[in-house]
Amino acid sequence: MTNYSVIDTNGLIVNRVALDDPSKWTPPDGYSIQLEPSTGYKIGGTFVNNVYTPPVEVINNPIIDPIDTWDLVSLKIAFNHENRIRVLEAKPAITLAQFKTAIRTLL
């Protein structure tokens, strides 16, 4: 079997088919088929004037640590507030890293 791309009138690759004999299958009206190279074509790409252009790859959103999205001013205010309370309670001050770790456990 050989792979073929099904292409609409605008050159958009809308499907892929595997055929033994392409003369035994006719694509729907307004569509054509194009023999694919061994690397294949991707659905969503285009084939115009015998030139294949792959589809635009969508970049997945990276995983963002919620603590990093917290407004910097809010973080500093809360950090300073925590250390003021610790002083009033006669406890040692904490570092920003310790404060962020404590906040992460709450999120």
Short mmCIF file of the C-alpha atoms (twelve columns), coordinates in Angstrom:
data_MODEL
# 
_entry.id   MODEL 
# 
loop_
_atom_site.group_PDB 
_atom_site.id 
_atom_site.type_symbol 
_atom_site.label_atom_id 
_atom_site.label_alt_id 
_atom_site.label_comp_id 
_atom_site.label_asym_id 
_atom_site.label_seq_id 
_atom_site.Cartn_x 
_atom_site.Cartn_y 
_atom_site.Cartn_z 
_atom_site.pdbx_PDB_model_num 
ATOM 1   C CA . MET A 1   0.000   0.000  0.000   1 
ATOM 2   C CA . THR A 2   1.086   3.522  -0.771  1 
ATOM 3   C CA . ASN A 3   0.082   6.651  1.133   1 
ATOM 4   C CA . TYR A 4   -1.675  9.524  -0.606  1 
ATOM 5   C CA . SER A 5   -2.864  12.895 0.664   1 
ATOM 6   C CA . VAL A 6   -6.394  14.053 -0.112  1 
ATOM 7   C CA . ILE A 7   -6.230  17.729 -1.075  1 
ATOM 8   C CA . ASP A 8   -9.079  20.226 -1.499  1 
ATOM 9   C CA . THR A 9   -9.268  22.904 -4.195  1 
ATOM 10  C CA . ASN A 10  -7.348  25.384 -1.982  1 
ATOM 11  C CA . GLY A 11  -4.433  22.988 -1.589  1 
ATOM 12  C CA . LEU A 12  -5.273  22.059 2.015   1 
ATOM 13  C CA . ILE A 13  -4.486  18.477 2.986   1 
ATOM 14  C CA . VAL A 14  -7.728  17.231 4.547   1 
ATOM 15  C CA . ASN A 15  -7.069  13.492 4.808   1 
ATOM 16  C CA . ARG A 16  -4.631  10.696 4.080   1 
ATOM 17  C CA . VAL A 17  -5.432  7.375  2.430   1 
ATOM 18  C CA . ALA A 18  -3.489  4.175  1.802   1 
ATOM 19  C CA . LEU A 19  -4.139  2.723  -1.653  1 
ATOM 20  C CA . ASP A 20  -2.845  -0.264 -3.574  1 
ATOM 21  C CA . ASP A 21  -3.978  1.179  -6.888  1 
ATOM 22  C CA . PRO A 22  -4.951  4.867  -6.971  1 
ATOM 23  C CA . SER A 23  -6.791  4.375  -10.265 1 
ATOM 24  C CA . LYS A 24  -9.380  2.235  -8.434  1 
ATOM 25  C CA . TRP A 25  -10.422 5.041  -6.074  1 
ATOM 26  C CA . THR A 26  -11.750 8.457  -7.019  1 
ATOM 27  C CA . PRO A 27  -11.732 11.269 -4.467  1 
ATOM 28  C CA . PRO A 28  -14.941 13.292 -4.019  1 
ATOM 29  C CA . ASP A 29  -15.652 16.173 -6.404  1 
ATOM 30  C CA . GLY A 30  -13.323 19.106 -5.787  1 
ATOM 31  C CA . TYR A 31  -10.609 16.941 -4.235  1 
ATOM 32  C CA . SER A 32  -7.458  15.388 -5.603  1 
ATOM 33  C CA . ILE A 33  -4.851  12.979 -4.313  1 
ATOM 34  C CA . GLN A 34  -1.095  13.397 -4.169  1 
ATOM 35  C CA . LEU A 35  1.466   10.639 -3.680  1 
ATOM 36  C CA . GLU A 36  3.308   11.200 -0.403  1 
ATOM 37  C CA . PRO A 37  7.057   10.792 0.068   1 
ATOM 38  C CA . SER A 38  8.293   8.251  2.617   1 
ATOM 39  C CA . THR A 39  8.269   10.965 5.296   1 
ATOM 40  C CA . GLY A 40  4.567   11.596 4.654   1 
ATOM 41  C CA . TYR A 41  2.501   14.751 4.768   1 
ATOM 42  C CA . LYS A 42  0.479   16.015 7.708   1 
ATOM 43  C CA . ILE A 43  -3.229  16.796 7.668   1 
ATOM 44  C CA . GLY A 44  -3.620  20.568 7.868   1 
ATOM 45  C CA . GLY A 45  -0.581  21.204 5.677   1 
ATOM 46  C CA . THR A 46  -0.845  22.483 2.143   1 
ATOM 47  C CA . PHE A 47  0.252   21.219 -1.251  1 
ATOM 48  C CA . VAL A 48  0.206   24.088 -3.744  1 
ATOM 49  C CA . ASN A 49  2.138   24.243 -7.040  1 
ATOM 50  C CA . ASN A 50  3.846   20.941 -6.145  1 
ATOM 51  C CA . VAL A 51  5.213   22.437 -2.925  1 
ATOM 52  C CA . TYR A 52  4.331   20.885 0.443   1 
ATOM 53  C CA . THR A 53  4.096   23.200 3.443   1 
ATOM 54  C CA . PRO A 54  3.567   21.548 6.842   1 
ATOM 55  C CA . PRO A 55  0.845   22.846 9.161   1 
ATOM 56  C CA . VAL A 56  1.718   25.392 11.814  1 
ATOM 57  C CA . GLU A 57  2.654   23.548 14.986  1 
ATOM 58  C CA . VAL A 58  0.702   24.591 18.048  1 
ATOM 59  C CA . ILE A 59  2.909   25.139 21.054  1 
ATOM 60  C CA . ASN A 60  1.370   23.760 24.206  1 
ATOM 61  C CA . ASN A 61  1.230   26.112 27.129  1 
ATOM 62  C CA . PRO A 62  4.099   25.406 29.481  1 
ATOM 63  C CA . ILE A 63  3.321   24.384 33.033  1 
ATOM 64  C CA . ILE A 64  3.554   27.513 35.143  1 
ATOM 65  C CA . ASP A 65  4.204   27.412 38.845  1 
ATOM 66  C CA . PRO A 66  1.341   29.368 40.490  1 
ATOM 67  C CA . ILE A 67  3.798   31.086 42.826  1 
ATOM 68  C CA . ASP A 68  5.502   32.648 39.794  1 
ATOM 69  C CA . THR A 69  2.237   34.166 38.594  1 
ATOM 70  C CA . TRP A 70  1.575   35.857 41.887  1 
ATOM 71  C CA . ASP A 71  1.948   39.595 41.538  1 
ATOM 72  C CA . LEU A 72  5.432   40.614 42.709  1 
ATOM 73  C CA . VAL A 73  4.114   43.446 44.870  1 
ATOM 74  C CA . SER A 74  1.629   41.118 46.582  1 
ATOM 75  C CA . LEU A 75  4.390   38.617 47.221  1 
ATOM 76  C CA . LYS A 76  6.659   41.221 48.814  1 
ATOM 77  C CA . ILE A 77  3.855   42.650 50.962  1 
ATOM 78  C CA . ALA A 78  2.841   39.209 52.218  1 
ATOM 79  C CA . PHE A 79  6.489   38.230 52.823  1 
ATOM 80  C CA . ASN A 80  7.180   41.407 54.817  1 
ATOM 81  C CA . HIS A 81  3.923   40.979 56.739  1 
ATOM 82  C CA . GLU A 82  4.853   37.397 57.653  1 
ATOM 83  C CA . ASN A 83  8.254   38.456 58.972  1 
ATOM 84  C CA . ARG A 84  6.717   41.311 61.017  1 
ATOM 85  C CA . ILE A 85  4.345   38.863 62.665  1 
ATOM 86  C CA . ARG A 86  7.234   36.489 63.351  1 
ATOM 87  C CA . VAL A 87  9.144   39.295 65.090  1 
ATOM 88  C CA . LEU A 88  6.118   40.058 67.285  1 
ATOM 89  C CA . GLU A 89  5.907   36.351 68.155  1 
ATOM 90  C CA . ALA A 90  9.651   36.282 68.975  1 
ATOM 91  C CA . LYS A 91  10.317  33.863 66.099  1 
ATOM 92  C CA . PRO A 92  13.238  34.153 63.669  1 
ATOM 93  C CA . ALA A 93  12.611  35.721 60.256  1 
ATOM 94  C CA . ILE A 94  12.257  33.445 57.260  1 
ATOM 95  C CA . THR A 95  13.867  33.730 53.841  1 
ATOM 96  C CA . LEU A 96  11.957  34.410 50.644  1 
ATOM 97  C CA . ALA A 97  12.650  30.818 49.529  1 
ATOM 98  C CA . GLN A 98  11.122  29.466 52.742  1 
ATOM 99  C CA . PHE A 99  8.114   31.751 52.293  1 
ATOM 100 C CA . LYS A 100 7.562   30.595 48.695  1 
ATOM 101 C CA . THR A 101 7.786   26.951 49.820  1 
ATOM 102 C CA . ALA A 102 5.152   27.595 52.473  1 
ATOM 103 C CA . ILE A 103 2.885   29.308 49.923  1 
ATOM 104 C CA . ARG A 104 3.261   26.406 47.468  1 
ATOM 105 C CA . THR A 105 1.921   24.016 50.079  1 
ATOM 106 C CA . LEU A 106 -1.221  26.160 50.290  1 
ATOM 107 C CA . LEU A 107 -1.809  26.254 46.505  1 
# 
